[in-house]
Amino acid sequence: MATRVPTTTSGSKAGVRGGGVSGRPVDDGTVFSSMKEFWFWVAIVTLLIFLNFATWMGLVYMDKKLTKTEALCVRFEEKEKKNDRRKKADDEE
């Protein structure tokens, strides 16, 4: 992660507004204010990556099941047609 460049003001102190009147830095150049916040975002991003992985694995699993189901349907239709032909042949005799 990149760090931000501290701002300068008229008082020539970096990151302090109003020339350092209050003495509190506005921007110290860090992206996260604490390690707790950093680990909080690491946990969030990790969970998002895991959920993305789980979703894709679920989709792959469902696609595999649908392919098998389609193959079974085709087999049953062929078997049904074959049985219909046999019945017609038996009825004609």
Beta strands, then each sheet from edge to edge (+ up, - down):
end
